[in-house]
Amino acid sequence: MQVRELASRIKKGDRIALAKGITLAENDPEGAARLLAPMGPPGKAFVVGVTGPPGTGKSSLVDRLIEAYRTDGLKVGVIAVDPSSPITGGALLGDRIRMSGHAEDVNVFIRSMASRGWSGGLSRATSQVIRLMDAAGYDLILLETVGIGQSDIEVVGVSHAVLVVLMPGLGDDIQVSKAGLMEIGDIYIVNKSDLEGADMMVVSLLSLFRGSPRSPPVLKVSALLGEGIDKLHDDIERIRSTFTAGSTDLRLKSIRGMIVETARGAAMERLAVVSESKADRLAKQVLSGKTTVEGAAAKLSA
Amino acid sequence: MQVRELASRIKKGDRIALAKGITLAENDPEGAARLLAPMGPPGKAFVVGVTGPPGTGKSSLVDRLIEAYRTDGLKVGVIAVDPSSPITGGALLGDRIRMSGHAEDVNVFIRSMASRGWSGGLSRATSQVIRLMDAAGYDLILLETVGIGQSDIEVVGVSHAVLVVLMPGLGDDIQVSKAGLMEIGDIYIVNKSDLEGADMMVVSLLSLFRGSPRSPPVLKVSALLGEGIDKLHDDIERIRSTFTAGSTDLRLKSIRGMIVETARGAAMERLAVVSESKADRLAKQVLSGKTTVEGAAAKLSA
């Protein structure tokens, strides 16, 4: 299929064409860039980043948000970013099973994307997939990432709103703040609220923000039992309403994030294509004292 | 102090000089490169990466390993890499308190390093700090990182052995594999073994590796109670013995990691110095349809 034909089908909402476009973004970012070029600027879809440590129930929460927004009549796209696992074959099955309730809904499009070690390539592809879903008419995009630190920074960059998902027993407030999660959330969620310690965790999160310039909502939610989802939905809608009212601030923030991530990804990929043998040869030169680590790094990038 | 004088003091084991060198690595990587250049290739210190999700007790475990290796008579350096938290003022206090038992031991040097958003700069500095400690005569370097995903890849790159620290109740085995932790560990530790579910977690970790080409040890440890530390020490020593016997494989792996991380860091820093206003201007051009995200990214890097 020609790129122009594929672009036209994606814009008409053809799911198979969208899937092809996403595969292109994963495997051939330059090809995906050509596909996206005629589609115009992004900015119709509202992007919600969902992040937090593994095991906190992000996928179940995403599932509940799909339900809530489908009830509102919105078309919902989901991008689940998972580090790849050669041993377990990707380990994405868990999510797929949990989200299978929406598998037959034509207004829900779920895609898992596997990291291939270099986060640069992933964030570059993610930014393209968001734009493809945007072009395909999805109103809301849920971007779920496992991870702490760098991968969250990327989520923050491209999202219009960021949900940080935590759970009781994850560690004390020092642990939460150490994970670099305190700065990035627009809404904080203590999931698995049926577990002991949920109220305590809400209290300690609130106390972390006391005296700070911002005070994001901290919500107790049980994605499993469906409790607290209405309040969460309301809080997301509060942010989304400024977006739907035409705020260019939020749109510019997301586009800026996409630009930076794309530039970052391109830089990382340039390094990743450097041959193993070149890196090996340089390491031997460092070990024998012929050059320094910094000297070798400069040669690696050259 | 002249760079040559500082280098000479560091090599003599002067702690204040080492602290100055580390500060240089954090703030002026080119200056630190000049400091390191005359020190020759790294390769005396054995580097142990300690990683895993937040709240699993990595710092307490590091504390126990300091004890164990001090008993062996080794000089021990610790690098604790923490995402910075402007709200909590770094949130590093927790670690420092826990490690204070070694604060007065002149053969233990502990340094916390804060990430500043761009993991590139951090990994570049970390590689330099390892070499500074190596030059200062530390036999063993414990590199503790909070994080999952990209930051772990960096730990793997520069370490000679990687410990993955988990705990019961963190999530099922799918969660562990999703976090990308299954590929990177040389030794897996189920810490907080006094908690319910520790045995189950060991079993499910072992089953994850069944049928895979590798079968790293999975150990039950209680850093708090000091249980399982002897066995862990033995398992680390098994890897370290090939290193002390002169293995260039492990040395080359670590140096290769340092080269790649330094090149990566330099690339990220080049992007980070791009002015906010330039990114803003480009985002506006994308929003108005004057250019694409990819076109703007190319201009950002140019």
Interface residues (C-beta under 8 A of the other chain):
Chain A: P29 A33 L36 A37 G40 P41 P42 G43 P53 P54 G55 T56 D82 P83 S84 S85 P86 I87 T88 A91 L92 L93 G94 S115 G117 S119 S127 R131 V146 G147 I148 G149 Q150 S151 I153 G169 L170 G171 D172 I174 Q175 V176 S177 K178 A179 G180 M182 E183 L208 F209 S212 T248 R251 L252 K253 I255 R256 M258 I259 V260 T262 A263 R264 A266 A267 M268 R270 L271 A279 D280 L282 A283 K284 V286 L287 S288 G289 T292 V293 E294 A296 A297 A298 L300 S301
Chain B: P29 A33 L36 A37 G40 P41 P42 G43 P53 P54 G55 T56 D82 P83 S84 S85 P86 I87 T88 A91 L92 L93 G94 S115 G117 S119 S127 R131 V146 G147 I148 G149 Q150 S151 I153 G169 L170 G171 D172 I174 Q175 V176 S177 K178 A179 G180 M182 E183 L208 F209 S212 T248 R251 L252 K253 I255 R256 M258 I259 V260 T262 A263 R264 A266 A267 M268 R270 L271 A279 D280 L282 A283 K284 V286 L287 S288 G289 T292 V293 E294 A296 A297 A298 L300 S301
